[in-house]
Amino acid sequence: MDRILAMRTFCAVAKSGSFTAAADQLELSPQLVSKYVSQLEHHLGVRLLNRTTRRVHMTEAGERYLTRALFVLDEIEDMENVAGESQQEAKGRLRISAPVSFGVKHLSSLFHDFQQANAGVTIDCQLNDRKVDIIEEGFDIALRVGQLKDSSLIAKKLATVRICICASPSYLRRYGTPTSLEDLKSHRYLRYSYLDPTAGLSAHNALCESDENNFICNNGDTLSQMAVQGAGIALQPTFICGEALANGELVEILPELAPPDLGLFAIYAHRQLLASKVRTFLDFADGYFGSPPYWDAYKADSK
């Protein structure tokens, strides 16, 4: 059995939902397509597809296998491209995972400019604040905001991320501007639910002691807008709240208590031969956001 051909055949059937459609795409007979898939299932010892008279449906094992198979086939395509002297340009599908708020606010221009320069690359971006397993889920790159931790994965820093304590002028007029860590304990906290409670953030810990009617959300844009509306104090990355700080809708308070700077990192698996599409994207994204990043321009302008 040609395992690569069987893998390609299964992926074609899974994506089209039909042996006939896959046969047309691969220029094979439906009988041969069915044979290759059956051979693959026999080799793996598991059923990948459930067949009906009208359509085929993937089993749970089939869904898991499809994700990894597409990743392997993309890698094979990249290796073939690198091996050919006439095909040195980046090609193929580049799967990227990124945080929701950062993706919505800052990735569209990066992706547009990258594809203008690399027309052979198709970007498949999934926005999710969950930390995905890039190998198990078939991602080439995960963009993550945080502190660099030990990992078997490789991390390339793309930008510095500053976290500030902020509130609206109307909130501060009504409830007073806190001037100490102790003062924060009497204010309403607009809390990001994914914030690491073990990070040793003194302002976060103090605000968590508040007896006020706090608000908790897993989306930074919502928390920033709540702060603009005067609902409380937020700890937000400036890539989310920088514009509101620049136009005066939010005011930074207690900068000496701000958490340590974080980073925007591109995380990818360690490989001896890095796929051309991954290497090209990493090189393109390096320095793209500026140093300091453009979302902190308000700070430089205020000096």
N, C-alpha and C positions, 0 to 999 in steps of 0.2 A: 504493500500500500504506500502510495506517495502521500506522506502525512501533510505536507504543505498544501498540496492540491486538495486533499480532503478537508483541510481546515478552511481554505478559501471557498470551497463548495458549501460547507456548512454555513459560513458567514453570509454568503449570498442568499441561501434559502432562509436563514433567520431574519435577514433584513428585508427581504421581499415578501416573506410569508407564503411562498409558493415554490414548489419544485419546478413548475413550468417556467415561471418568471426567472428563476435562477438559471435554468437551462438556457434560456434566450440570452441572458446576460453573459454567461460563460461560453456560449456557443457549443454546448454539449447537448446530448439527448436527455430528456427527463429520466429515462431509465438509468443512465450512467450517473446522473446527479444523485438519484436515490441510492444507487450502489455505493458511491463514495461516502455518503452520510452514514449508511448502515455499517460500512467498514470502520468508520471512525468511532461510532458508538460501540461496536464490538471491541475495538482496540482499547477504548477507555473503560469498558465495562459498565456503562451507564447510558440511559436513554436521554438524548439531548432534545428530541422533538416528539411531540404527540401529533400524529397524522389524523386528519378527518377527510371526508370526501371533498370538502370545499377549501380547507385551509390547514396549514400546519401551525402549531403553537409551541413555543419553547417551554421546556420544563425548567424548574429552578436550577438544576445542574446546567442546563443549556444556557441560561442567562449568565451564570457565572463564567462558563467557558467562553461565551461570546466576547465578554469584556476583555479577557486575557488574550484570546485569539486575535482580535482586532489590533491589540497592542503589539503582539508578536509580528503580525503581518506588516504593520507600519514600520517596525524595526528592520525587517527584512528588506522592505522597499528602500529605506534609508541607506542600508549597507550596500545595496546594489547601486544606488545613485552615487555614493562616495567612491565605489570601485571603478565606475566608468568615468574616463577623463572628460567626456563630453557632457557629464551631468553633475557638475560640482555645485550647482545652485541648490538652495534649500527647497525641498519639495515635500508634499505629503500633508497629512492631517496632524495638527498640533493641538493636543488636548491640555487645557489649562484650567485649574481650579483657583478661585480667587474669592476674597471676602465680599459680601454683598455691597456694603456702602462704598468701599474703595473702588470696586468694579464699576458701580453706577456712576460715580463722580469722576473717575480719573483714567479708566482703561480704554474708553472708546477711541480717544485720540491716539494712544499708543498702538492699539491694534490697527487702526486705519493707516497710520504712517508706516507701520511694519509691513502691512500687506501691499502698500503702494511700492515698497522697495523689494518685496519678495512675493511676487504674484503667484508663485507655485505652491505657496503654503496656505492651507485651509485651517482656520482657527476654530476650534470647538471649545468655547469657554463656558464653564459651569460656575455660577455664583452661589456660594454656600459658606456660611460662617462656621460650619462644622469642619474639623480638621480631617480631611480625607486621607485614606491610605493610598498614596499615589501609585504604588505598585499593584496592590490588590484591585484597585478600581480603574487602573489603566490610564492614569494621567501622566503626561510627560513632565509637567511643571505644576507646582502649587505655589501661589503667591500668598505669603502669610505675614501678618503683622505681629510682632512680639519680640521677645529676647531670645537670642540664639542659644539653643540647648544642645547637649551632646546627642548625636544621632548617627545612624549609619548612612543617612542621606547627606547630600552636599547642599550647602546654603550659600547663595551669592547675595550680598546686600545691595539693594537697588536704591534705597533712600533712608534718611533718618525720619523717624516719626516722633513728634513731640505730643505729649499729653498735657492738657491744661485744665485747671479748675476754673469754671466759668459760670456766669449767671447773667440775666438781663438787667439793664439799668432799672427797670420798673420793679423787679423783685428786690434788688438791693435797696432801693428807696423805701420800699414797704417794710422790709424785714431787717434792714441794716446790713452793712458790709462786714463780714467776719474778718478779724485781724489776727486770729490765732487758731491753733488746732482745736483748742477747747471750744471756741465759738462755733465751729462747724457742727458740733453735736446738737445744736438747737435749730438747725436748718433742715429743710426738706431736701431729700437726696433723689436725684434722677439717676438711677443705678443701671449700669449695663450688666445683664445677667451672666455674660460669659467672662467677666473680669475675674482673673485668677485670684482667689482669696488668700493664697499663700505668697503673693508677690511682695508683701511687706509695704503696702501703700498706706502711709499714715493718714492721709486725707480721706481715703476710701474707708479705712477702719473707723475713723472718727465719725464720718457721716453715717455709717451703718449703725452707730449707737443712738442716732436721732430717734426721738419718740414721735416725730411728725408723720403725717400720712405720706410715706414715701411711694415712689413709682419705679417699677422694675420692668425692663424691656430688653429683648435680645437684638435690637436694631439701633445703631447709633444715630441715624438720621432722625428717627422718631424722638429720641432723647434730646437731641440738639434743638429740634423744633419746639419741644416742650419747654426747654430752657429759654428760648427766644420769647415764648408766650408768657414767661414769668412764673413758671410752675415750680422752679427750684434750682438747685445747684447741680451741675453735671461735671464729670470728668470725661473729657472727650479728646480724641486725636484731632490735631489741627487740620488734617486732610478732610475732616467732616465739618468742623466749626470755624475754620479759618476765614471763610467769606463773611460769616456773621460777626466775627471779631473785627474784620476790616471795616465793615459798614456801621459798626456801633450797636448792632442788635444784641451782641453779647460783650461782656467785659471779663477780662482775665483777672482772677483774684488769687492772692497768696501764692505767687509764682515760686517762692522759696519752698513750698510744700508740694510742688508738682512732682509726679512720679519721674523716675529716670527715663531718659529717652529710649524709645524702642527702635526697631528697624523694620523696613519692608524687605522681605527676603524672597528670593526665588529658590524654591526647594526642588531638587531633582535627584534621581537615583544615580549612584556612582557607577559609571561604566568606563571601561578602557577606551571604547570607541563611542564618543558622544554623537548622537544623531545630528546631522547637519541642521535640521530644522530647529532643534533645541539650542545648539551652539549659536546659531545665527540670531535667534530671539534673545538669548542672554546677552550677547554682545550689543544688540540694538537697544535693549532696555537699560543697559549700564549707563548711568548718567542722564537718562531721558528726563527725569523729573527735576533735575537741577540739584545744586548743593549750596545753600540750603534749598529744599524743594520749593517749587513755586507757590504751594499753598501756605507757606510761611512768609510770603512777601509782605503781609500786613505788619509783621513784627519789624522787618527792616525799615519799612516806610515810616513807622511810628517813632524812630529814633531821631 
